[in-house]
């Protein structure tokens, strides 16, 4: 059995390799066809003026030159790829990476192959060629090359943010050696985290110090989280769960200085596959879904809470004093950032997050020292410096200039919360007001959706109403009574209430119970009527109404009316009298259109004498 299993595995590997080779050849063939088509001379269309012909020639020449340039770039890039696969990676000139200069770096082979499944999963979790953003430093990511193989040699990369497949943990700590780092990780396995990280990327100094590594924990293959807030089909609760697991892992690794200020879905970090960094794998077999991760870590944490706890621990203060001082300094930090933004300050423009944090730290520390002397005299200057460093890093990462462009009315609820002293009372009153406003907005959306659907259909279902209003079906069920009340008040009658039964106590010959068996007119225009009711001069009035299936039926009224046209033997069609308060304007209009005036019915054509 083992031999057959080994042969099957070898066959699968060979088949996958052959399929990949064939796909690469087909892709190259398609690219060559596109290039040949682009280099092919086009024929000038007829009927152009002299000026239009000159413009067409200039455009054609520009197109041909662009195609030639793209072909040359593609050939040059293809040569680089062949050289990379044949001779390995070579750093041709010195570069400053991770704060220090590198030169003479050489490495043969591909780490994605050497790392096994985690390396292949990291390649799969990044964008395809032409969309993969990489860089030589962490500040400015961009598309450096159309070749994915060459792009993955750079030290910083960004994963696919639309399909989140891994958690990247940033450690703000250094170890004397790689072995000491691995020992610290293995001590946490089994008590804080279920297994070691799949991939690790960091910088090893000349003395063997392992500096500020990034850890990568992958989800199982095929279980990436869809993250697209613009698509209404995307479930953002799953994304929030992903973030909760991330902050839980950060809290579990706080003993080795996991950075709580880093965003959960950034997917940006040091590249373990780059020859310019030290990368290795610690786990290539164990994977765990988010639901199983929730049994290991606390998923109720958030970024703000973790940053505050980390600031208190770094400054050596109790959590209450640290929170008070952190909140005060944070307000000053956001005030400075807003002022810089509105004044177009150069400290905020064209700078990376680290540069903004440094500028903010320099501007904020004098203010924080003065605040500490005024608020808490027992906080030392060193503790203030540590607190300001944490606040500056957090505020620089959380500050979003796009939010300042929104039309937000400040102090709009002062007329409601005026007179309330505590923050809790203000928040409670504001929450009730916001809940009421949201409920009214939802009701207006439902009414608008009802009006849109009522034009196209006589009956509006709750599912169609939910789709049109872009709300959930439970919301429609919960607000259905309110919606009906609003429509009744507006229309003056009940809306879309269908009465399928005859009035109680009404019995007619030819009918069983209340079910109408024959929907033909009672009697004929010429000759003796075949219906028993046609023998008398009085009859029940037939009133049409619209059923749920948009069919025309009849309801028999209790009122007995005398025929107003003595020359007619059949029933007197004197128009549809809508006596039921549950009918609406649309159904009345349909009934009026389908009814026949009495004189037209008496003088009807020959075809009306036959049964339908």
Protein Blocks (a to p, Z undefined) as FASTA:
>chain_A
ZZmmmmmmmmmmmmmmmmmmmmmmmmmmmmmmmmmmmmpccdddehiafklmmmmmmmmm
mmmmmmmmmmmmmmmmmmmmmmmmmnopadfbdcdeehiacehiacedjfklmnommlmm
mmmmpccehiaccdfbfklgcdfbfcfklmmmpmbdcddfklccbdcddddbddfbfklm
mmmmmmmgojlpmbdcfbdcddddfkopaghiaddddddehiaccddfklmkbcfklmmm
mmmmmmmmmmmmmmnopafkbcfklopacdfkbmkbccddfbfkbccdfklmmmmmcckb
cfklmmmmmmmmmnopafklmmmmmmmmmmmmmmmmmmmmmnopaklgopafklmmmmmm
mmmmmmmmmmmmmmmmmbcfklmmmmmmmmmmmmmmmpcfklmmpccdehklmmmmgoia
bfklmmmmmmmmmmmmmmmmmmmmmmmmmmmmmmmpmbdcfklmmmmnopafklmmmmmm
mmmmmmmmmnopaehiacfbdcehiacehiahjbcfblcdeddfedjdfbfklmpmbdcd
ddddddfkopacddddfbdcddfblkbmbdcdebjadfbfkbcfklmmmmmmmpccfklm
mmpcfklmpcZZ
